[in-house]
Amino acid sequence: MLPEVRLRRTPTHPMDSNKLWSYDPPPGHVIDQLAKDLSVSRFLANLLVQRGITDPEKAEVFLSPRLKSLGDPLLLTNLEKASNRILSVIRENGEISILGDYDVDGVTSTTLLVSFLKLFGNFPRFFVPRRLEEGYGMSRAVIKRAISAGTPSLFIALDCGTNSIQEVAYLRSLNVDVIIIDHHQSTQETPEDCILVNPHIFDKKESPWLDLCTVGLVFKLIHGMVKILRDQGNEDAHQVQLKDYLDLVALGTVADLVPLREENRVLVRHGLERLRQSTRCGIQALFQVSGLGIEGKELKSSDISFRLGPRINASGRLADATLPIEMLLSDNFQNSLQSARQLDEMNTERQQIERSIVAEAEKMAMERYHDSHGIVVFNPSWHPGVVGIVASRLTNILKKPSIVLGAEGTIAKGSGRSVLGVDLVKALTQVEEMLVEFGGHPMAVGLSLEQVDLERFRAAFDASVEALLGDFDTTPALAIDSWVQPEDLGRDLLGELEKMHPFGQGNPEPVIGTRFLELAQRPQVFGEGGKNFRFQYFTPSGERISGISWKFEGSLPPANVPLDLAFRFGWNHWNGNSYPQMEVLDWRLSS
């Protein structure tokens, strides 16, 4: 690819936003060749090349992800061992206890495995850490609570456990077998005398399942068990419809911010379709409370990110994450609806707490640490259940890796979120001697340290981030993926864009630019604070395009003047009608 071109533009209008716009066009001959090979438009070929997809076969797979392209689950390291051990416990009528993490990935992983095991007559007990009392993951406290309900034959940890050496040893001392299904990177030696399924530990970097989160790995696990049972002639296994679980897989995968590439893309593309058709009472109830109950409206990954996921997460952050699991397992719609309403109320409470902490954290960062490459902020009064979200917001605002910490006794405990170019696991590995514990993946981590070490850690983390960044430029810029003519806007262009779905981590929604577009009327301001505006645009062929902008920091674009617009393009569904809509991110006067 050509080196990135960033242009700081001189304001051509006294009130426009003066943001940086960047456009890094791939070589034209590469786009032309891919367009010819695939018989697609240059617009679509350009988007593929922008994402590093230049091979026609890989492009075909990307544009038409098929379930049959999923790899043999038994090729995943240790998955066959895990499958056979679970099946043997089922045959022996043994007891299984399942521990799942309290985020969406953990909730959906637990729901999926419990649902599957019930089909074969096993009714496992399931547990989720009580965040404020038992901490994160496979702690001794949550294990003791689980064991107090009865010592199982098999203990399965989902979305945690990769670094739980002592906890596994404790369970083995009780003669309990242990299976760990996890996708977090290891920060130390892994547990012994257990079955660990974690692609980041054992599998090759080119494996198509490398980036699966835990719910994707659990899907592979049940696929493996079904495969084994079918080979053994089990009739019940032939009745299992694996695609019925893809609604849960899509929920957990999108919410966990893993890259939507390879097998993740296949699972989410088909999972979103399954999610819309889901007959689970819990999902139908979630649709109702989150405003997604519109029949026929296509679900997008952003609906999970901003509507469904936060509600499922809310109870784990503020209360007990068994609530959403029980809701998703329930066959009673009214009970599910009651649970969904509770989650909705918790989410509202979480948002209020979050807004207050974000404001405090941003002020602290700007006043004290504005020169830092990596931000570390701490306040003992901050709720530990929302610091991860606050870290995400702070990173988005400051465009720097950010760690937000609350207090737990003498311990500072919290979460970090990163930016492109900084692997947080690597950054923390450089300073791990100061940490009590840490873990996660490159873009998101959890960590704890003694409060007395905070200042020393802050300086060391800043140096670690600076070293990882090197010459990498994190200056905020609005990157344009493709330029189109105003007359090209419309349903045909949206049809091209839909082939790129689902959007998310690793496949961001494209930002499109257009030049010399004129509005017949000045946009209309709406909403609290006058930060939002909307308008109507009619193409030369008469097709109606709506425009909207949220929380715009500059001025309104003028009418009857040639404009350059940067926007995302999608459908607006309103009152039973659907029409193309530009979500404007920035504008400038054409020159």
C-alpha positions as CSV (number, residue, x, y, z in Angstrom):
1,M,0.0,0.0,0.0
2,L,1.0,3.6,-0.5
3,P,2.1,5.5,2.7
4,E,-0.8,7.2,4.4
5,V,-1.4,10.7,3.3
6,R,-2.7,13.1,5.9
7,L,-3.7,16.6,5.0
8,R,-4.2,19.3,7.6
9,R,-6.6,21.5,5.7
10,T,-6.8,25.2,6.1
11,P,-10.3,26.3,7.1
12,T,-12.3,27.3,4.1
13,H,-15.2,28.5,6.2
14,P,-14.9,30.3,9.5
15,M,-17.1,27.7,11.3
16,D,-16.2,24.3,9.9
17,S,-14.5,21.7,12.1
18,N,-10.9,21.8,10.8
19,K,-10.4,18.1,11.5
20,L,-7.7,16.2,9.8
21,W,-9.0,14.1,6.8
22,S,-6.8,11.4,5.5
23,Y,-7.1,9.3,2.3
24,D,-4.7,6.4,1.6
25,P,-5.7,5.0,-1.8
26,P,-4.4,1.6,-2.7
27,P,-2.6,1.3,-6.1
28,G,-5.2,1.7,-8.8
29,H,-4.0,-1.4,-10.8
30,V,-4.6,-3.6,-7.8
31,I,-8.1,-2.3,-7.4
32,D,-8.8,-2.7,-11.1
33,Q,-7.5,-6.3,-11.2
34,L,-9.6,-7.4,-8.2
35,A,-12.7,-5.7,-9.7
36,K,-12.1,-7.6,-12.9
37,D,-11.4,-10.9,-11.2
38,L,-14.6,-10.7,-9.1
39,S,-16.8,-8.9,-11.6
40,V,-17.6,-6.2,-9.0
41,S,-17.4,-2.4,-8.9
42,R,-14.2,-0.5,-8.2
43,F,-16.0,0.9,-5.2
44,L,-16.3,-2.6,-3.6
45,A,-12.9,-3.8,-4.8
46,N,-11.3,-0.7,-3.2
47,L,-12.9,-1.5,0.1
48,L,-11.6,-5.0,0.0
49,V,-8.1,-3.9,-0.9
50,Q,-8.2,-1.3,1.9
51,R,-8.7,-4.3,4.3
52,G,-5.7,-6.1,2.9
53,I,-7.8,-8.5,0.7
54,T,-6.3,-8.8,-2.7
55,D,-6.5,-12.5,-3.4
56,P,-9.7,-13.3,-5.5
57,E,-10.4,-16.5,-3.6
58,K,-10.1,-14.9,-0.2
59,A,-12.3,-12.0,-1.4
60,E,-15.0,-14.5,-2.5
61,V,-14.9,-16.1,0.9
62,F,-15.1,-12.7,2.6
63,L,-18.0,-11.5,0.5
64,S,-19.9,-14.8,0.7
65,P,-19.0,-16.4,4.1
66,R,-20.5,-19.9,4.3
67,L,-21.0,-22.1,7.3
68,K,-19.6,-25.1,5.4
69,S,-16.3,-23.2,5.3
70,L,-15.8,-23.6,9.0
71,G,-12.9,-25.8,9.9
72,D,-13.1,-29.3,11.5
73,P,-13.5,-28.5,15.2
74,L,-11.5,-31.5,16.3
75,L,-8.4,-29.9,14.7
76,L,-8.4,-27.3,17.4
77,T,-5.8,-28.3,20.0
78,N,-7.3,-30.2,22.9
79,L,-10.8,-29.8,21.7
80,E,-11.3,-33.5,21.0
81,K,-10.0,-34.3,24.5
82,A,-12.4,-31.9,26.0
83,S,-15.3,-33.2,24.0
84,N,-14.6,-36.8,24.9
85,R,-14.3,-36.0,28.6
86,I,-17.6,-34.2,28.7
87,L,-19.3,-37.0,26.8
88,S,-18.0,-39.6,29.2
89,V,-19.4,-37.6,32.2
90,I,-22.8,-37.5,30.4
91,R,-22.7,-41.2,29.9
92,E,-21.8,-41.8,33.5
93,N,-24.5,-39.4,34.8
94,G,-21.8,-37.4,36.4
95,E,-22.3,-33.9,37.7
96,I,-20.9,-30.9,35.8
97,S,-20.3,-27.4,37.2
98,I,-19.8,-24.5,34.8
99,L,-18.1,-21.2,35.7
100,G,-18.6,-18.4,33.2
101,D,-17.3,-14.9,33.2
102,Y,-19.7,-12.0,33.9
103,D,-19.4,-10.2,30.5
104,V,-21.5,-10.9,27.4
105,D,-19.0,-13.5,26.1
106,G,-19.1,-15.4,29.4
107,V,-22.9,-15.2,29.7
108,T,-23.5,-16.4,26.1
109,S,-20.8,-19.1,26.5
110,T,-22.5,-20.4,29.6
111,T,-26.0,-20.3,28.1
112,L,-24.8,-22.1,25.0
113,L,-23.1,-25.0,26.8
114,V,-25.9,-25.4,29.4
115,S,-28.5,-25.5,26.7
116,F,-26.6,-28.1,24.7
117,L,-25.9,-30.4,27.7
118,K,-29.6,-30.3,28.6
119,L,-30.4,-31.9,25.3
120,F,-28.5,-35.0,26.3
121,G,-30.0,-35.2,29.8
122,N,-27.3,-33.5,31.8
123,F,-28.4,-30.5,33.9
124,P,-25.2,-28.7,35.0
125,R,-25.0,-26.2,37.8
126,F,-23.6,-22.8,36.6
127,F,-22.0,-20.0,38.4
128,V,-20.8,-16.5,37.7
129,P,-18.3,-14.6,39.9
130,R,-19.9,-12.0,42.1
131,R,-17.8,-9.1,41.0
132,L,-17.6,-7.1,44.2
133,E,-17.3,-10.1,46.5
134,E,-15.3,-12.7,44.5
135,G,-13.4,-10.7,42.0
136,Y,-12.7,-11.7,38.4
137,G,-12.5,-15.1,36.8
138,M,-11.7,-18.4,38.4
139,S,-11.0,-17.1,41.9
140,R,-10.8,-19.4,45.0
141,A,-13.8,-17.6,46.4
142,V,-16.1,-18.5,43.5
143,I,-14.8,-22.1,43.4
144,K,-15.6,-22.6,47.0
145,R,-19.1,-21.3,46.5
146,A,-19.5,-23.7,43.5
147,I,-18.1,-26.6,45.5
148,S,-20.4,-25.9,48.4
149,A,-23.4,-26.7,46.2
150,G,-21.9,-30.2,45.6
151,T,-18.5,-31.5,44.4
152,P,-18.8,-32.2,40.7
153,S,-17.1,-34.8,38.5
154,L,-16.1,-32.1,36.1
155,F,-15.5,-28.3,36.5
156,I,-15.6,-26.3,33.2
157,A,-14.3,-22.7,33.2
158,L,-15.5,-20.5,30.4
159,D,-13.8,-17.2,29.4
160,C,-11.3,-17.4,32.3
161,G,-8.8,-19.8,33.8
162,T,-5.8,-19.6,31.4
163,N,-3.6,-18.3,34.3
164,S,-5.4,-20.0,37.2
165,I,-2.6,-22.4,38.2
166,Q,-3.3,-22.6,41.9
167,E,-7.1,-22.8,41.5
168,V,-6.8,-25.7,39.1
169,A,-4.4,-27.4,41.5
170,Y,-7.0,-26.9,44.3
171,L,-9.8,-28.5,42.3
172,R,-7.6,-31.4,41.3
173,S,-6.8,-31.9,45.0
174,L,-10.5,-32.6,45.4
175,N,-10.4,-35.1,42.6
176,V,-12.4,-32.8,40.3
177,D,-11.4,-32.9,36.6
178,V,-11.0,-29.4,35.0
179,I,-11.6,-28.1,31.5
180,I,-10.8,-24.5,30.6
181,I,-12.2,-22.9,27.4
182,D,-10.7,-19.5,27.1
183,H,-9.3,-17.0,24.6
184,H,-7.2,-14.7,26.8
185,Q,-3.5,-14.5,26.3
186,S,-1.3,-16.1,28.9
187,T,0.8,-13.8,31.2
188,Q,2.5,-16.7,32.9
189,E,2.7,-20.5,32.9
190,T,-0.6,-22.3,32.2
191,P,-2.2,-24.7,34.6
192,E,-1.2,-28.4,34.5
193,D,-3.3,-31.5,34.9
194,C,-6.3,-30.1,33.1
195,I,-7.6,-29.8,29.6
196,L,-7.0,-26.3,28.3
197,V,-8.6,-25.1,25.0
198,N,-7.1,-21.8,24.1
199,P,-5.9,-21.1,20.5
200,H,-3.5,-18.3,21.6
201,I,-1.6,-20.8,23.7
202,F,-1.4,-23.9,21.4
203,D,-2.6,-23.1,17.8
204,K,-0.8,-21.6,14.8
205,K,-1.1,-17.9,14.1
206,E,-2.7,-18.6,10.7
207,S,-5.4,-20.8,12.2
208,P,-8.8,-19.6,11.1
209,W,-10.2,-20.0,14.6
210,L,-7.3,-18.0,16.3
211,D,-9.5,-14.9,17.0
212,L,-12.5,-16.7,18.2
213,C,-13.8,-15.5,21.6
214,T,-15.0,-18.0,24.1
215,V,-18.5,-18.3,22.8
216,G,-17.1,-19.2,19.4
217,L,-14.8,-21.8,21.0
218,V,-17.8,-23.3,22.9
219,F,-19.6,-23.5,19.5
220,K,-16.6,-25.4,18.2
221,L,-16.8,-27.6,21.3
222,I,-20.4,-28.6,20.8
223,H,-19.8,-29.0,17.1
224,G,-17.0,-31.4,18.1
225,M,-19.2,-33.3,20.5
226,V,-21.9,-33.6,17.8
227,K,-19.4,-34.8,15.3
228,I,-18.1,-37.5,17.7
229,L,-21.6,-38.7,18.6
230,R,-22.8,-38.8,15.0
231,D,-19.7,-40.9,14.1
232,Q,-20.8,-43.2,16.9
233,G,-24.3,-43.6,15.5
234,N,-26.1,-41.5,18.1
235,E,-29.5,-40.6,16.7
236,D,-30.1,-37.7,19.0
237,A,-26.9,-36.0,17.7
238,H,-28.4,-36.1,14.2
239,Q,-31.3,-34.0,15.4
240,V,-29.1,-31.2,16.7
241,Q,-29.3,-28.1,14.6
242,L,-26.0,-26.3,15.3
243,K,-27.2,-23.1,13.5
244,D,-29.8,-22.7,16.3
245,Y,-26.9,-21.6,18.6
246,L,-25.5,-18.9,16.3
247,D,-27.7,-16.2,17.8
248,L,-25.7,-16.6,21.1
249,V,-22.4,-16.8,19.2
250,A,-23.1,-13.5,17.4
251,L,-24.1,-11.8,20.6
252,G,-20.9,-12.8,22.4
253,T,-18.5,-12.3,19.5
254,V,-19.6,-8.8,18.6
255,A,-19.8,-7.7,22.2
256,D,-16.3,-9.0,23.0
257,L,-14.6,-6.8,20.3
258,V,-12.7,-9.7,18.6
259,P,-11.7,-9.2,15.0
260,L,-14.6,-10.1,12.6
261,R,-12.3,-12.0,10.3
262,E,-12.0,-15.7,9.2
263,E,-14.4,-17.9,11.2
264,N,-15.6,-15.0,13.3
265,R,-17.0,-13.3,10.2
266,V,-18.8,-16.5,9.1
267,L,-20.3,-17.0,12.6
268,V,-21.4,-13.4,13.0
269,R,-22.8,-13.0,9.4
270,H,-25.1,-16.1,9.9
271,G,-25.5,-15.4,13.6
272,L,-27.1,-12.0,13.0
273,E,-29.6,-13.6,10.7
274,R,-30.4,-16.2,13.4
275,L,-30.6,-13.6,16.1
276,R,-33.4,-11.8,14.3
277,Q,-35.3,-15.0,13.9
278,S,-34.5,-16.3,17.4
279,T,-37.3,-17.9,19.3
280,R,-35.5,-17.6,22.7
281,C,-37.8,-15.8,25.1
282,G,-34.9,-14.0,26.6
283,I,-33.8,-12.5,23.3
284,Q,-37.3,-11.6,22.3
285,A,-37.6,-9.8,25.6
286,L,-34.3,-8.0,25.1
287,F,-35.5,-6.9,21.7
288,Q,-38.6,-5.4,23.3
289,V,-36.9,-3.4,26.0
290,S,-34.1,-2.2,23.7
291,G,-36.4,-1.0,20.8
292,L,-35.3,-3.7,18.4
293,G,-38.7,-5.4,18.2
294,I,-39.4,-4.1,14.7
295,E,-40.4,-6.9,12.4
296,G,-38.4,-7.2,9.2
297,K,-35.7,-4.7,10.4
298,E,-32.3,-6.2,9.7
299,L,-30.0,-6.5,12.7
300,K,-26.5,-5.0,12.5
301,S,-23.5,-5.6,14.7
302,S,-24.0,-2.1,16.1
303,D,-27.3,-3.2,17.6
304,I,-25.4,-5.7,19.7
305,S,-22.7,-3.2,20.6
306,F,-25.0,-0.4,21.7
307,R,-28.3,-2.0,22.6
308,L,-28.2,-5.7,23.5
309,G,-24.7,-6.1,24.8
310,P,-24.8,-3.2,27.4
311,R,-28.0,-4.5,28.9
312,I,-26.6,-8.1,29.3
313,N,-23.4,-6.6,30.7
314,A,-25.2,-4.3,33.2
315,S,-26.0,-7.0,35.8
316,G,-22.5,-8.4,35.9
317,R,-21.1,-4.9,36.4
318,L,-23.5,-3.9,39.1
319,A,-25.1,-7.0,40.5
320,D,-25.1,-10.8,39.6
321,A,-24.7,-12.0,36.0
322,T,-26.7,-15.1,36.6
323,L,-29.8,-13.0,35.8
324,P,-29.2,-12.7,32.0
325,I,-28.2,-16.4,31.8
326,E,-31.4,-17.5,33.5
327,M,-33.3,-15.1,31.2
328,L,-31.7,-16.6,28.1
329,L,-32.4,-20.1,29.3
330,S,-36.0,-19.4,30.2
331,D,-39.0,-20.8,28.2
332,N,-41.3,-18.3,29.9
333,F,-41.7,-15.0,28.0
334,Q,-43.2,-13.0,30.9
335,N,-40.5,-14.1,33.2
336,S,-37.9,-13.2,30.6
337,L,-39.5,-9.8,30.0
338,Q,-39.4,-9.1,33.7
339,S,-35.7,-9.9,33.8
340,A,-35.1,-7.8,30.6
341,R,-36.7,-4.9,32.3
342,Q,-34.5,-5.3,35.3
343,L,-31.4,-5.4,33.0
344,D,-32.7,-2.2,31.3
345,E,-33.0,-0.4,34.7
346,M,-29.5,-1.6,35.6
347,N,-28.2,-0.3,32.3
348,T,-29.7,3.1,32.9
349,E,-28.1,3.2,36.4
350,R,-24.8,2.1,34.9
351,Q,-25.0,4.9,32.3
352,Q,-25.5,7.5,35.0
353,I,-22.6,6.2,37.0
354,E,-20.4,6.0,33.9
355,R,-21.1,9.5,32.7
356,S,-20.1,10.9,36.1
357,I,-16.8,8.9,36.2
358,V,-16.0,9.7,32.6
359,A,-16.2,13.4,33.3
360,E,-14.0,13.1,36.4
361,A,-11.5,10.8,34.6
362,E,-11.2,13.1,31.6
363,K,-10.7,16.2,33.7
364,M,-8.0,14.3,35.7
365,A,-6.2,13.1,32.6
366,M,-6.3,16.5,30.9
367,E,-5.1,18.4,33.9
368,R,-2.4,16.1,35.2
369,Y,-1.3,13.7,32.5
370,H,-2.0,15.4,29.2
371,D,1.6,14.9,28.1
372,S,1.6,11.1,28.8
373,H,1.6,8.5,26.0
374,G,-0.4,6.1,28.1
375,I,-3.0,7.4,30.6
376,V,-3.5,5.9,34.1
377,V,-6.2,7.5,36.3
378,F,-7.3,6.4,39.8
379,N,-10.0,7.3,42.2
380,P,-10.9,5.0,45.2
381,S,-14.6,6.0,44.9
382,W,-15.0,4.8,41.3
383,H,-17.3,1.8,40.9
384,P,-15.3,-1.2,39.8
385,G,-18.1,-2.4,37.7
386,V,-17.9,0.4,35.1
387,V,-14.2,1.2,34.9
388,G,-13.8,-0.9,31.8
389,I,-16.4,1.2,30.0
390,V,-14.9,4.4,31.3
391,A,-11.5,3.3,30.0
392,S,-13.1,2.7,26.6
393,R,-14.7,6.1,26.6
394,L,-11.5,7.8,27.8
395,T,-9.4,6.1,25.1
396,N,-12.0,7.2,22.5
397,I,-11.8,10.8,23.7
398,L,-8.0,11.1,24.2
399,K,-6.9,8.7,21.4
400,K,-4.4,7.2,23.9
401,P,-4.2,3.8,25.7
402,S,-6.0,4.4,29.0
403,I,-6.2,2.5,32.3
404,V,-8.9,3.4,34.8
405,L,-8.6,2.1,38.3
406,G,-10.8,2.0,41.4
407,A,-10.0,0.6,44.9
408,E,-10.4,-2.7,46.6
409,G,-8.9,-2.4,50.0
410,T,-5.2,-1.4,49.5
411,I,-5.4,-2.7,45.9
412,A,-5.9,-0.5,42.8
413,K,-8.0,-2.5,40.4
414,G,-9.5,-1.8,37.0
415,S,-9.3,-2.1,33.2
416,G,-7.4,-0.7,30.3
417,R,-8.3,-0.1,26.6
418,S,-6.0,0.5,23.8
419,V,-5.6,2.2,20.4
420,L,-4.2,0.8,17.1
421,G,-0.5,0.3,17.4
422,V,-0.3,-0.6,21.1
423,D,-0.7,-4.2,22.4
424,L,-1.7,-3.7,26.0
425,V,-0.7,-7.2,27.0
426,K,2.8,-6.4,25.7
427,A,2.8,-3.1,27.4
428,L,1.9,-4.6,30.8
429,T,4.3,-7.5,30.4
430,Q,7.1,-4.9,30.4
431,V,6.0,-3.7,33.9
432,E,4.5,-6.9,35.3
433,E,6.8,-6.9,38.4
434,M,4.6,-4.0,39.7
435,L,1.3,-5.8,39.2
436,V,-0.5,-8.2,41.4
437,E,-2.2,-9.7,38.4
438,F,-3.2,-8.8,34.8
439,G,-4.6,-10.5,31.8
440,G,-6.7,-9.9,28.6
441,H,-6.0,-9.3,25.0
442,P,-4.2,-6.6,23.0
443,M,-7.1,-4.1,23.0
444,A,-8.5,-4.7,26.5
445,V,-7.0,-5.8,29.8
446,G,-7.9,-6.2,33.4
447,L,-5.2,-5.5,36.1
448,S,-4.5,-4.8,39.8
449,L,-1.6,-3.4,41.7
450,E,-0.9,-2.1,45.2
451,Q,-1.9,1.5,45.5
452,V,1.5,2.4,46.9
453,D,3.0,1.5,43.5
454,L,0.7,3.7,41.5
455,E,3.0,6.5,40.7
456,R,5.9,4.2,39.8
457,F,3.5,2.1,37.6
458,R,2.2,5.3,35.9
459,A,5.7,6.3,34.8
460,A,6.7,2.8,33.7
461,F,3.5,2.3,31.8
462,D,3.9,5.6,30.0
463,A,7.5,4.6,29.0
464,S,6.3,1.1,27.8
465,V,3.6,2.6,25.6
466,E,6.0,5.2,24.2
467,A,8.4,2.4,23.2
468,L,5.7,0.3,21.6
469,L,4.4,3.3,19.6
470,G,7.8,4.2,18.2
471,D,7.1,6.4,15.2
472,F,3.5,5.3,14.9
473,D,1.3,8.4,14.5
474,T,-1.9,8.4,16.7
475,T,-2.9,11.9,15.8
476,P,-6.7,11.7,15.4
477,A,-7.7,11.8,11.8
478,L,-10.9,11.0,9.8
479,A,-9.8,8.3,7.4
480,I,-11.8,8.2,4.2
481,D,-12.1,4.7,2.7
482,S,-13.6,5.7,-0.6
483,W,-14.7,8.8,-2.6
484,V,-18.0,8.7,-4.6
485,Q,-19.8,11.1,-6.8
486,P,-23.1,12.7,-5.4
487,E,-25.0,11.1,-8.2
488,D,-23.8,7.6,-7.1
489,L,-25.5,7.8,-3.8
490,G,-28.5,5.6,-3.5
491,R,-29.8,2.0,-3.1
492,D,-27.3,0.5,-5.5
493,L,-24.4,1.8,-3.5
494,L,-26.0,0.5,-0.3
495,G,-26.3,-2.9,-2.0
496,E,-22.6,-2.9,-2.6
497,L,-21.9,-1.9,1.0
498,E,-24.2,-4.7,2.4
499,K,-21.8,-7.2,0.9
500,M,-19.2,-6.0,3.4
501,H,-21.3,-6.7,6.5
502,P,-21.0,-7.4,9.3
503,F,-18.9,-4.4,10.4
504,G,-17.0,-4.4,13.6
505,Q,-13.5,-4.9,15.0
506,G,-11.2,-5.7,12.2
507,N,-13.8,-4.7,9.6
508,P,-14.8,-1.1,10.5
509,E,-17.8,0.5,8.8
510,P,-16.4,2.4,5.8
511,V,-16.2,6.2,5.9
512,I,-17.2,7.5,2.5
513,G,-16.4,11.0,1.0
514,T,-18.2,12.9,-1.6
515,R,-17.4,16.3,-3.2
516,F,-19.4,19.2,-4.6
517,L,-22.7,18.1,-3.1
518,E,-25.2,21.0,-2.7
519,L,-28.0,21.1,-0.2
520,A,-31.2,22.8,-1.4
521,Q,-32.0,23.9,2.2
522,R,-30.0,24.5,5.3
523,P,-30.0,21.5,7.7
524,Q,-32.5,21.5,10.7
525,V,-31.1,21.4,14.2
526,F,-32.7,19.1,16.7
527,G,-32.1,17.4,20.1
528,E,-30.8,18.6,23.4
529,G,-28.1,21.2,23.2
530,G,-28.5,21.8,19.4
531,K,-25.7,19.4,18.5
532,N,-27.6,17.3,16.1
533,F,-28.8,18.2,12.6
534,R,-30.6,16.6,9.7
535,F,-31.4,17.3,6.1
536,Q,-32.8,15.9,2.8
537,Y,-30.8,15.5,-0.4
538,F,-32.2,14.5,-3.8
539,T,-29.9,12.9,-6.3
540,P,-30.0,14.1,-10.0
541,S,-32.3,11.1,-10.7
542,G,-34.7,12.2,-7.9
543,E,-33.8,9.5,-5.3
544,R,-34.3,10.8,-1.8
545,I,-31.3,10.6,0.6
546,S,-31.7,11.6,4.2
547,G,-28.8,13.0,6.2
548,I,-28.2,13.2,9.9
549,S,-25.3,14.1,12.2
550,W,-25.0,13.4,15.9
551,K,-23.2,15.7,18.4
552,F,-21.5,17.7,15.7
553,E,-18.8,20.0,17.2
554,G,-18.6,22.5,14.2
555,S,-21.2,24.7,12.5
556,L,-24.1,23.7,10.2
557,P,-23.2,23.2,6.6
558,P,-24.7,26.0,4.4
559,A,-27.2,25.5,1.6
560,N,-26.6,26.1,-2.1
561,V,-22.9,25.9,-1.7
562,P,-20.7,23.0,-3.0
563,L,-19.7,20.8,0.0
564,D,-17.4,17.9,0.7
565,L,-19.0,15.5,3.1
566,A,-17.5,12.5,5.1
567,F,-20.2,10.1,6.2
568,R,-21.2,6.5,6.9
569,F,-24.0,5.2,4.6
570,G,-26.8,2.9,5.7
571,W,-30.6,2.4,5.8
572,N,-33.0,4.5,7.9
573,H,-36.0,2.5,8.9
574,W,-38.9,4.7,10.0
575,N,-42.7,4.1,10.1
576,G,-42.4,1.0,8.0
577,N,-40.4,2.7,5.3
578,S,-36.7,2.3,4.5
579,Y,-34.5,4.8,2.6
580,P,-30.8,5.6,2.3
581,Q,-29.2,7.7,4.9
582,M,-25.9,9.5,5.3
583,E,-24.6,9.8,8.9
584,V,-22.4,12.9,8.5
585,L,-19.1,12.8,10.4
586,D,-17.6,16.1,9.0
587,W,-18.0,18.6,6.2
588,R,-16.0,21.3,4.5
589,L,-16.5,23.7,1.7
590,S,-15.4,22.3,-1.6
591,S,-12.4,23.8,-3.3
